[in-house]
Amino acid sequence: MKTIVPIHLILILLVFFTCNSYSQQAKGLYAYVDFRGDSDSRAKVAQFTSAGKNGGGYNFRIPPSGRLITIDSSKYRGAVYYPSLEYGISVQTHKNKLNELKAFAKRFPDSSRYLTNMINKLSLRIQQMEKSAEVNNAPANKDDSTISSLVLKDGKTYNDVRIRKKLPDAVMILHKAGTATIPFEQLPDALVKKLGFDQKEVAEYRKTDEEKWQEEEDKLRNEMAKEELILAKKDKLKKLALEKQLANLVRPIRPAHGQIDRIIQGRVLNVLDDGILISIGQAGVCKVEMDSAGYVDDQIVSDIVELTGRRFQYIAVSGAKKTVPVYVPVTRKMRKYVEDNDIYLAARNAIESEISSIDGAALERRKDREALLEDKKKAFLSLHARHQSAK
């Protein structure tokens, strides 16, 4: 005979699976101290998705990133796994787990932020399971387990009735002519009260999976919206601080005279009395008017220059006449401006990039929330389907 699970147990299990206070991926908590001599009361706790022991300590994977960390044996204080949410867990197993959670919470006060709500829900679940067992095992009649005549509200009568099983919204009976399943609405009021039917629980049970998920999704979205509001406020303050830094950046002032044209990088082609001819690769040749003392042919040069607008003619080795542009080195003041301007632009780009990353992180959080909701929906509907098939 299949075991029929009352509706309140299904609802509690669904609440545990989808609305618990700990991460969906987390499997339990571990406790550790920063210094070997610290007491358990000073221990810190964190969630883990998997755990294992190595030669010098304990390995834990941390949600949601899955990063692996190792706690030295001298700093490790203990660990506890969360309750199993699989269908069919006995009351005694839940009681054992409840005692384990209470002992862990008492030993490590920091774990209360994870375990208090879980302990309360597990205690309630045990109470509901024990109550359900009493109802399902109780006879329908105080004097004996048989109802001589059961008259339904629609007028139909069953004789020699025994209550075989209470369902979430009905009862299964054995009677003189066979078996029947009777909706609780058709039962006499006295029997409805005796069997402990609750109209709200029945209505909840009869909702479609999608309707139930919609309620859960609304709750989850409200919780996520509150969390996002806190994060958004932090982001806003961070952006305001960055924008203030951006506004305080002082762009260097370009000198009144002189115009930067390019940075010359090339090889000395010829040393002249009033400057040097420079070969700048595919860009050709140019003349830079300057003190040419100290320069030699084929020397590699690099300088910041400005265009004069004049042209210079010379005769190449081939005998051909060449006309090239004439540049002069920028002034010391202009050179300082170029250096300061580079620093300014680098600082501005860094701040703008950080502001952009804040907006990008908010967008990623939005995507992560939608993905998490989709995963929770699949898990919710899958779990509910398993319970429906078990009825």
C-alpha positions in Angstrom: 0.0 0.0 0.0 1.4 3.4 -0.9 2.0 5.9 1.8 -0.1 9.1 1.4 1.7 12.3 2.6 -0.6 15.0 4.1 -0.7 18.4 2.4 1.0 20.2 5.3 4.0 18.0 5.0 4.3 18.6 1.3 4.0 22.4 1.8 6.6 22.3 4.5 9.0 20.3 2.3 8.4 22.8 -0.6 9.1 25.7 1.7 12.2 24.1 2.9 13.4 23.4 -0.6 12.6 26.8 -2.2 12.5 29.4 0.6 15.1 28.4 3.0 17.5 30.9 4.4 20.6 29.2 3.2 22.0 29.0 -0.4 20.4 26.5 -2.7 23.8 25.0 -3.5 25.0 25.0 0.1 25.2 21.6 1.8 26.2 22.6 5.3 28.3 24.8 7.6 31.9 24.6 8.9 33.4 26.4 11.9 37.0 27.8 12.1 39.0 30.3 14.2 41.6 32.8 13.1 44.1 31.9 15.8 44.7 28.5 17.2 44.1 29.5 20.8 40.6 31.1 20.2 37.6 29.5 21.9 34.6 28.0 20.1 32.5 31.1 21.0 34.9 33.2 18.9 34.7 30.8 15.9 33.4 32.0 12.6 31.2 29.9 10.3 30.7 29.7 6.6 28.7 27.6 4.2 30.1 24.9 1.9 28.9 22.9 -1.1 31.4 20.0 -0.5 33.9 19.0 2.1 36.9 16.7 2.4 39.9 16.0 4.6 43.5 16.3 3.4 46.8 15.6 5.2 47.1 19.0 6.9 43.5 20.1 7.3 40.1 20.2 5.6 39.0 21.3 2.1 35.8 23.2 1.5 34.2 24.5 -1.6 32.5 27.9 -1.0 29.2 28.9 -2.7 28.4 30.5 -5.1 31.8 30.6 -6.8 32.8 27.1 -6.0 36.3 28.3 -4.8 38.2 25.7 -2.9 39.8 26.7 0.4 41.8 24.7 3.0 41.4 25.2 6.8 44.3 24.0 8.9 43.5 21.2 11.3 44.6 23.4 14.3 42.0 26.1 13.3 39.2 23.8 12.3 36.5 23.4 14.9 33.6 21.4 13.3 31.0 21.0 10.6 27.4 20.1 10.2 25.3 19.2 7.2 21.9 20.7 6.5 18.9 18.4 6.7 18.2 16.1 3.8 15.1 17.3 1.9 14.5 14.0 0.1 11.0 12.5 0.4 10.5 9.8 2.9 12.7 11.0 5.8 11.6 9.5 9.1 10.6 11.6 12.1 13.4 10.1 14.2 16.0 11.1 11.5 14.7 14.6 11.6 14.9 14.6 15.4 18.5 13.5 15.3 19.3 16.2 12.8 17.5 18.8 14.9 19.6 17.8 18.0 22.7 18.0 15.9 21.8 21.5 14.6 20.9 22.8 18.1 24.3 21.5 19.5 26.2 23.1 16.7 24.3 26.4 17.2 25.0 26.4 20.9 28.7 25.6 20.5 29.2 28.2 17.7 27.1 31.3 18.2 28.0 32.8 14.8 26.0 29.9 13.2 22.7 31.2 14.5 22.2 33.5 11.5 22.1 30.3 9.4 20.5 27.8 11.7 17.9 29.6 13.8 15.3 29.8 11.1 16.1 26.2 10.0 15.8 24.8 13.5 12.4 26.5 13.9 11.2 25.1 10.6 12.5 21.6 11.3 10.8 21.6 14.7 7.5 22.6 13.1 7.9 19.9 10.5 8.5 17.2 13.2 5.4 18.4 15.1 3.3 18.3 11.9 4.6 14.8 11.0 3.8 13.5 14.5 0.3 15.1 14.4 -0.3 13.6 11.0 0.7 10.2 12.2 -1.8 10.4 15.1 -4.6 11.4 12.8 -3.9 8.8 10.2 -3.6 6.0 12.8 -6.6 7.0 14.8 -9.9 5.1 14.4 -12.9 6.9 12.9 -15.1 5.9 15.9 -14.0 6.2 19.5 -15.8 2.9 20.4 -14.6 0.9 17.4 -13.0 1.6 14.1 -16.2 1.1 12.1 -18.9 3.7 11.3 -22.1 1.8 10.9 -23.6 4.3 8.5 -21.9 7.3 6.9 -24.3 9.7 5.3 -22.7 12.3 3.0 -23.9 15.8 2.4 -25.2 14.9 -1.1 -27.3 12.2 0.5 -25.3 9.2 -0.5 -24.9 6.5 2.2 -22.2 4.0 2.9 -22.6 1.2 5.5 -19.9 -0.5 7.7 -17.4 2.2 6.9 -13.7 2.2 8.0 -11.4 5.1 7.4 -8.4 3.6 5.5 -6.4 6.8 4.9 -6.8 10.5 5.2 -5.7 12.4 2.1 -4.9 16.1 1.9 -8.4 16.9 0.5 -10.4 13.6 1.0 -10.6 10.3 2.8 -10.2 6.8 1.4 -12.7 4.4 3.0 -13.6 0.7 3.0 -17.3 0.0 3.2 -19.7 -2.9 2.9 -19.8 -2.7 -1.0 -16.1 -2.0 -1.6 -13.9 1.1 -1.4 -14.4 4.8 -2.2 -12.6 8.2 -2.0 -14.7 10.9 -0.6 -13.9 14.7 -1.0 -13.8 16.4 2.4 -16.6 18.7 1.4 -19.0 15.8 1.3 -18.2 14.5 4.8 -20.3 15.4 7.8 -19.1 18.4 9.7 -18.3 16.3 12.8 -16.1 13.9 10.9 -14.4 16.8 9.1 -13.5 18.3 12.4 -12.5 15.0 13.9 -10.1 14.2 11.0 -8.6 17.7 11.2 -9.3 19.0 7.7 -8.4 22.6 7.2 -10.1 24.5 4.3 -7.1 26.7 3.7 -4.7 23.7 3.5 -7.1 21.9 1.1 -7.3 25.1 -1.1 -3.5 25.3 -1.1 -3.2 21.6 -2.0 -5.6 21.9 -4.9 -3.7 24.8 -6.6 -2.0 24.0 -9.8 1.8 23.7 -9.7 2.1 26.9 -11.7 -0.1 28.8 -9.3 1.9 27.6 -6.3 5.1 28.5 -8.1 3.8 32.0 -8.9 3.3 32.7 -5.2 6.7 31.4 -4.4 8.2 33.5 -7.2 6.5 36.6 -5.9 8.0 36.0 -2.5 11.5 35.4 -3.9 11.3 38.5 -6.2 10.3 40.6 -3.2 13.3 39.3 -1.2 15.6 39.8 -4.2 14.2 43.3 -4.7 15.1 44.2 -1.1 18.6 42.9 -1.5 19.1 44.7 -4.8 17.8 48.0 -3.2 20.6 47.7 -0.6 23.2 46.9 -3.3 21.9 49.7 -5.6 22.3 52.2 -2.8 25.9 51.1 -2.2 26.5 51.3 -6.0 25.0 54.8 -6.1 27.3 56.0 -3.2 30.3 54.4 -4.9 29.5 56.1 -8.2 29.0 59.5 -6.6 32.4 59.2 -5.0 34.0 58.2 -8.3 32.1 61.1 -10.1 33.4 63.5 -7.5 37.0 62.2 -8.2 36.3 62.7 -11.9 35.1 66.2 -11.3 38.2 67.0 -9.2 40.6 65.9 -11.9 42.3 69.0 -13.4 43.1 68.8 -17.0 46.5 70.5 -17.8 46.3 73.7 -19.9 47.9 73.7 -23.3 50.6 76.3 -23.7 49.4 79.4 -25.6 51.8 78.8 -28.5 52.9 75.7 -30.3 50.9 72.8 -31.8 51.9 69.2 -31.2 51.9 67.5 -34.6 53.5 64.1 -33.9 56.0 62.1 -32.1 59.0 61.5 -34.4 60.6 58.1 -34.2 63.2 57.1 -36.8 66.8 56.9 -37.9 69.2 59.8 -38.7 69.6 59.9 -42.4 72.0 62.9 -42.6 73.3 65.5 -40.1 72.9 69.1 -41.3 74.3 72.3 -40.0 70.8 73.5 -38.7 69.2 70.1 -38.0 68.9 66.5 -39.0 67.2 64.6 -41.7 65.3 61.6 -40.2 64.0 58.6 -42.0 60.7 57.6 -40.4 60.1 54.3 -42.2 57.1 54.1 -44.5 56.1 57.7 -43.6 59.2 58.9 -45.5 61.7 61.5 -44.5 61.4 64.8 -42.6 63.8 67.5 -41.3 63.9 68.6 -37.7 65.5 72.0 -37.2 67.6 71.9 -34.1 71.1 72.0 -32.7 72.6 69.0 -34.5 75.7 68.7 -32.4 76.2 65.2 -31.0 74.1 63.5 -33.7 75.5 61.0 -36.1 74.2 59.1 -39.2 72.1 56.0 -38.5 71.4 57.1 -34.9 67.9 56.2 -33.6 66.0 59.2 -32.4 62.6 59.9 -30.9 61.2 63.3 -30.1 57.9 65.3 -29.8 57.8 67.9 -32.5 55.5 70.5 -34.1 55.0 71.3 -37.7 56.4 74.6 -39.0 54.6 74.6 -42.3 57.9 75.1 -44.2 59.4 72.6 -46.7 63.0 71.5 -47.2 64.7 70.4 -50.4 67.7 68.0 -50.6 69.3 65.7 -53.1 69.1 62.0 -52.4 71.9 59.6 -53.0 70.1 58.6 -56.2 70.5 62.2 -57.4 66.8 62.9 -57.2 65.5 66.1 -55.6 63.3 65.5 -52.5 61.0 67.9 -50.7 60.1 67.1 -47.1 58.2 68.8 -44.2 60.2 70.7 -41.6 59.5 70.2 -37.9 60.9 71.8 -34.7 61.1 70.2 -31.2 58.4 71.4 -28.9 59.2 73.7 -26.1 60.0 72.4 -22.6 56.6 73.8 -21.5 54.8 71.9 -24.2 56.7 68.7 -23.3 55.6 69.0 -19.7 52.0 69.5 -20.9 52.1 66.3 -23.0 53.3 64.3 -20.0 50.7 65.8 -17.6 48.0 65.3 -20.2 48.9 61.6 -20.5 48.6 61.2 -16.7 45.3 63.1 -16.7 43.8 60.9 -19.5 44.9 57.7 -17.8 43.3 58.7 -14.5 40.1 59.7 -16.2 39.9 56.5 -18.2 40.4 54.4 -15.0 37.6 56.2 -13.2 35.2 56.0 -16.1 36.0 52.3 -16.5 35.2 51.7 -12.8 31.9 53.6 -13.1 31.1 51.5 -16.1 31.9 48.3 -14.3 29.4 49.2 -11.5 26.7 49.4 -14.1 27.9 46.2 -15.7 27.8 44.4 -12.3 24.2 45.5 -11.7 23.2 44.0 -15.1 25.0 40.8 -14.3 23.2 40.6 -10.9 19.9 41.0 -12.8 20.8 38.1 -15.2 21.9 35.9 -12.2 18.6 36.5 -10.4 16.6 35.5 -13.4 18.8 32.3 -13.9 18.4 31.5 -10.2 14.6 31.9 -10.3 14.5 29.6 -13.4 16.5 27.0 -11.5 14.3 27.3 -8.4 11.2 26.9 -10.6 12.5 23.7 -12.1 13.4 22.3 -8.7 10.1 23.4 -7.2 7.9 21.8 -10.0 10.1 18.7 -10.1 9.8 18.1 -6.3 6.0 18.8 -6.4 5.6 16.3 -9.3 7.4 13.6 -7.3 5.0 14.1 -4.4 2.0 14.0 -6.7 3.2 10.7 -8.2 3.7 9.3 -4.7 0.0 9.7 -3.8 
